[in-house]
Amino acid sequence: MRPIVEIPDGIELVLASGSSRRRELLAQLGFEFEVRPADIDETPRRGETPIDYVRRLSFEKAATVAGPDEVVIAADTTIDVDGTIFEKPLDDDDARRMLRALSGRTHQCHTGVTVIEVGCGSELAESIVVTTTVTFAGLDDDTIDWYVASGESNGKAGAYAIQGAASAFVIKLDGSITNVIGLPVTETLAMLGGALG
């Protein structure tokens, strides 16, 4: 299948992420790409807002792995609860804490995306942040324990995967669902088109 955006001959597309969800989203669009996860410090900086945090991490990931004749896509997703960053849970207890905080309320999911194109001795970089608003139903302790026991919380910002069983928790979503999965597809394609156009 041809990719939805043509990658010129001699240019390699690189995904600077080990996320299986991001790989699946790009592959569904027909892209062939190299997966090259970036090893960076993802600790939030003092006073850093959730939006600034994901924008910075996506740029640092892309810049870390970018090489000549490459277009690099990098992304970072976080859950924002009243300005507090909810990254990946440290363990099951941390996952339960996050899910209790999300229960019965509205939160934001921010994904920072950076596209860097390196070629002909120059570098073009663009970063954006896409936000989706998500409202959860009320979750009792038994439901939270069941979900954490499923293992789906592991490695997920905010301790949930909207494309999995956690879809049952969502009573309202305003914005891009692929953003919550980990890569806002429409916006990423527009950035790719701009970088390669």
N, C-alpha and C positions, 0 to 999 in steps of 0.2 A: 504494500500500500504506500502510495506517495504521501509524504508528510504534508500537513496543511499549510506550512510555510516552507518554501524551498530553501535548503541549505546549499550555498554555492560550492562547486567543486573546489577542493583544496582547503575547505574550512571544516573543522571538526567541532561538533556540538558536544559540550561537556556538562554534565549535571554534577554540581558540587554538593552532593547530598547522598547519604546512605539510606534515605527513607524509601521504603518499598512503595508507599503510596505515591510519592512524587514520580518514581520510576514508572509506575503503572499509568499514571495520568499522561505522561509524555509519550509512552509507548502506544497508548490508545490513539494518539494523534498521528501515528505513522513515523515518528522520528526514530532514527538510529543515533545512539549517543554513547559516550563513555561515562561511566559512573566513577567519580573521583571525589570521595568525601573529603571535606576540609577539616583539619584538626586545629581548632581554635579554642580559646578560653571563652566559654559562654556565660561567665558570671556577670550578672547585671551590675552596672556601675552605680555608684551612689547618686541618688536623685534622678536616675534615668527613667523616663516614662516607658510604658510598654511599647508605644509606637516607635520611639527613638531606639529602643532596644532591638526590635526586630529589624529595623532599617539598618542599623549598624552591623548586626550579625550577618545579615544577608550580604552586605558589601564586603565584609572581611572574609567571608567564606569564598566569594567569587574571586576576590583579589588574590587570595592565598594560592589558588590552584590555576589561575589563568596563565596560558602560555601562548606563544606565537601561532597565528593562523587558527585561532579557536574562538568560539562563542561559548561563554560560560553562563549557565543559569544557576543561581543559588537562592535559597529561600530559608526563612526561619519563621516559625509560627509560635505564638503564645496566646494564652487566655488571659483576659484582663477583667478582673473583678474589682470595680471601684478603684482602678489605678494600681492594683496589686498584680504583679506578674505571677502567673501560674505556669510554670514550665513542666517538664516531665517529672512525675512523682519519684521520690527517692526509694520508696518501698510501698507495701500494701497499706500501711497506716497513713502514709502521706497521701496516697490515692483516696482513701476514705475521707480524709480531711478536706481535700479539694472537692470531692463530689458532694459532701455535706454543704460546702460553701456555695455550690452551684444550684443546689436543690431549691426548686420553687422560685427561681429568680432569673433575671436577665443579665447576660454578660456579653462581652465583646471578644471576638477572635480576630487577631491581627496577624497577617502574614506579610513580612517584608520580602520583596523579590528584587534581585539585582541581576542585570544582564550586562556582561562585559564582553566586548569584541576587541580582539587584539590582532592587528594586521598592518602591513605596510609601515611599520615603525611607529604606529600610533595606537592609542587605546581609547575606546568609547565606552562609557559606563553610564547606566541609568538605574536608579533605585526608586521603588514605589512601596507604599504600604496600602494593603487592601483590608478593609474591616467588614466583618459580618456580625450582626447582632443575633444572639441565640437566647431563647427562653426555655428553661427546663421546667418540667412538671416537678411536683414535690416528690422526693425520694425518701422512703423510709429506710431504716437501718438494714432490714432484711434484703431490700433491693440493692442497696449499696454493697453489702457483703457478697451477694450473688454476682454482681457485676465485677467486683475486684477479683473474686475467685475464678472468673472466666479467663483472667490474664490479659484482657483487652486493654486495660489501663496502662500496661507496661509500655514505656517509651512514647507515650502520647501526652502532648501538652494539655494541661487541665485534666488529665487522667481519663479521657474518654475518646472514642473513635466514632464520629458521627456516621461513618459508612458501615459501622457494625451494629452490634446490639444496642448501643447507646442511642441509635435513631429512635428507639421507643421512648426516650426521655424528652425528646424535643417537641414542644408544643407550638413553637413559632420560630421562624428563621427569616431574617431580613438581610438579603445580600447573596453572595456567591457561596454555594455549598462546597465547590471545589477549593475555595479558600480555607474552609474549616478542615477539609481533608488534608490540606498542606501546600497546595499550589493553585492560586487563582488563575485558571486556564485562560479565560478571555483576555485578561490584562497581560499575562505572560506572552501570549501570542502577539499582542500588539507591540510589546517591547521587542520581541524577536524580529518582527517585521520592520520596525524602525531601525534596529541595529544592522539588518542585512539589506535594507532597501537602498 
